[in-house]
Amino acid sequence: MVRLILLVAFIGVVAFAVTAALGTIQAIARIDTGKDNDMMPAKFQRITYVLLVLLMFGVTTGWLGGI
């Protein structure tokens, strides 16, 4: 009986996750249908992207915020 309840709960969580993912994808698709309204210069975008990748690498390796 407990397994049945857990199975139903798991199916509910998966259904919720799929619904949320599809809603997010549809919202993003609606936003991207218009023209490109990007106000940031390409050089600034590239610099921030590199800094983001370095930050993620530092956190995952333990250099930043590691114990």
ZICOR-V19898 format. One record per residue. N is the residue number from 1. RES is the residue in one small letter. D_LAST is the distance of its C-alpha to the last C-alpha in Angstrom with 2 decimals. Layout:
BEGIN
n=[N N]
res=[RES RES]
d_last=[D_LAST D_LAST]
END
This chain:
BEGIN
n=[1 2 3 4 5 6 7 8 9 10 11 12 13 14 15 16 17 18 19 20 21 22 23 24 25 26 27 28 29 30 31 32 33 34 35 36 37 38 39 40 41 42 43 44 45 46 47 48 49 50 51 52 53 54 55 56 57 58 59 60 61 62 63 64 65 66 67]
res=[m v r l i l l v a f i g v v a f a v t a a l g t i q a i a r i d t g k d n d m m p a k f q r i t y v l l v l l m f g v t t g w l g g i]
d_last=[42.28 38.56 37.96 40.38 38.63 35.25 36.96 38.54 35.30 33.57 36.51 36.31 32.64 33.35 36.44 34.60 31.91 34.71 36.68 33.81 33.09 36.81 37.15 34.35 35.93 39.32 38.10 36.55 39.76 41.87 39.95 40.24 43.97 44.95 45.04 41.99 41.35 38.45 38.67 35.82 36.90 35.83 34.24 31.98 31.04 30.16 27.99 26.05 25.67 24.28 21.80 20.73 20.31 18.26 15.97 15.64 15.13 12.38 10.46 11.31 10.52 7.04 9.04 9.02 6.68 3.77 0.00]
END
